[in-house]
Amino acid sequence: MYRCPNVNDRPDPQQYDLPLKKTRPGAPRLAAKAAPETARPCATEFGSIALLLQGGGALGAYQAGVYERLLEAGIEPTWVAGISIGAINCALIAGNKVEDRVAKLREFWELVSPTDAFGIGDFWAQFAVTDDTRALINQWEAGRVLTTGVPGFFEPRVPPPYLPWVSSGTPSYYDATPLRATLERLVDFDRINAREMRFSVGAVNVRTANFAYLDTADDVICPEHVMASGALPPAFGAVEIDGEYYWDGGLVTNTPLDWVLSGRSKLDTLVWQVDLWSADGSLPKDLATVALRMKEVQFSSRTRAATDHFRESEKYRAAFNELLAKMPPELAGTPQAKMLAAASDQAVYNIVQLVYHSPTYEAQSKDFEFSRRTMLDHWRAGYDDASKTLSHPEVLRLPPQSKSPAVYDFLHPRHRPAVATADSTSIHSPIKEHTS
């Protein structure tokens, strides 16, 4: 199990201009809502731009493609929040200079998606002209990950924990120690803690089952916090932080949408919600599709329902603000009216949803199929989906108060072409494939 450095060895919170009475450099805090966001320079009409990245393992390259396209369009988030692989991508974004972020994302994703050392998957990939062929290749690549791990991310435990004579050590199939070294090399945690961009990750307490967030509004972040957010059992062991152990936040909720929306800041907010699991699906027809649909149901986290709930609460706030304008001064000055007024700010919201829709050949192993070709496909899909969304200029405009929150999803459920053609790399490819 992994342990955060001793608190006495951690950076002084005063170095990062954090309020000492609120700052705890260790354990995630259990809180009902996020601290209000503070205004930061923003290149749009909005006062805050939040980028929310869901968990989904190998699918996370899709989020890197989305970010690259947003950056090209001059849309830089002021707040990044993620779960699991989304937390890693958030750390790579917040922990680097803006001009280095895409390069660091590329370096990470190329590291964890090596070419096939045996050449088997790479050789047969050139003949993948049907869904069935591509599915077989993907299954081969996923099986390779199960047996050998992922470079810079995790490796199998030796001896395996399921052997009857192995009774001690971390109860998990893989050792994620390599991820810590990768994070320390690719992420500047001093930059994250300097709060140039707000950063939030979520994890669940193993002992209490309570969901908790690490947030730079109140906390000093270290690599273990990011690792805790992605410690999905039984693959990975719990991460110890200040005497408590934490698992992947996706066990409770796989998107930080509720957390970000709870931070009532009176800032007009543009939310980019990038999900890796689609809530829409079809009835499974065999055990393989049952396993796939089960993951989609579990990890899509009912984000549509969260958005609907927020829309409903905004209606009540708008109604109270209309009523407040008509109140006589003696009624508007009562403690009850003031309390409701404080909770009914008139900020407006755009929530832009980009949901990855899997091609038909991707099976239940798609979140641990880390082959180079599939990673490139995911990255390219994110880039292209962001381009399609940005072609609708209304996503960058403030909605009228009566239409807030305005929710946009221009990526209707669909199946992409089953297999990329042999010259698919000639299409826009944000990452250049390397064979070395």
Stockholm file with secondary structure:
# STOCKHOLM 1.0

chainA/1-436         MYRCPNVNDRPDPQQYDLPLKKTRPGAPRLAAKAAPETARPCATEFGSIALLLQGGGALGAYQAGVYERLLEAGIEPTWVAGISIGAINCALIAGNKVEDRVAKLREFWELVSPTDAFGIGDFWAQFAVTDDTRALINQWEAGRVLTTGVPGFFEPRVPPPYLPWVSSGTPSYYDATPLRATLERLVDFDRINAREMRFSVGAVNVRTANFAYLDTADDVICPEHVMASGALPPAFGAVEIDGEYYWDGGLVTNTPLDWVLSGRSKLDTLVWQVDLWSADGSLPKDLATVALRMKEVQFSSRTRAATDHFRESEKYRAAFNELLAKMPPELAGTPQAKMLAAASDQAVYNIVQLVYHSPTYEAQSKDFEFSRRTMLDHWRAGYDDASKTLSHPEVLRLPPQSKSPAVYDFLHPRHRPAVATADSTSIHSPIKEHTS
#=GR chainA/1-436 SS CEECCCGGGSCCGGGGTCCTTTCCSSSCBCCSSCCCCCCCCCSSSSSEEEEEECCCGGGGHHHHHHHHHHHHTTCCCSEEEESTHHHHHHHHHHTSCGGGHHHHHHHHHHHSSCCCTTSHHHHHHTTCCSHHHHHHHHHHHHHHHHHHCBTTTBEECSSCTTSTTCCSSCSSSEECHHHHHHHHHHCCHHHHHTTSSEEEEEEEETTTCCEEEEETTTCCCCHHHHHHHTCCTTTBCCEEETTEEEEEGGGTCSCCHHHHHHCCCSCCEEEEEEESSCSCCCCCCSHHHHHHHHHHHHHSTTHHHHHHHHHHHHHHHHHHHHHHHHSCHHHHTSHHHHHHHHTCCCCCEEEEEEECCCCTTCCTTGGGCCCHHHHHHHHHHHHHHHHHHHTSGGGGSCCCGGGCSEEECCCCSCCCCSSCCTTGGGSCCSSCCCCC
#=GC SS_cons         CEECCCGGGSCCGGGGTCCTTTCCSSSCBCCSSCCCCCCCCCSSSSSEEEEEECCCGGGGHHHHHHHHHHHHTTCCCSEEEESTHHHHHHHHHHTSCGGGHHHHHHHHHHHSSCCCTTSHHHHHHTTCCSHHHHHHHHHHHHHHHHHHCBTTTBEECSSCTTSTTCCSSCSSSEECHHHHHHHHHHCCHHHHHTTSSEEEEEEEETTTCCEEEEETTTCCCCHHHHHHHTCCTTTBCCEEETTEEEEEGGGTCSCCHHHHHHCCCSCCEEEEEEESSCSCCCCCCSHHHHHHHHHHHHHSTTHHHHHHHHHHHHHHHHHHHHHHHHSCHHHHTSHHHHHHHHTCCCCCEEEEEEECCCCTTCCTTGGGCCCHHHHHHHHHHHHHHHHHHHTSGGGGSCCCGGGCSEEECCCCSCCCCSSCCTTGGGSCCSSCCCCC
//
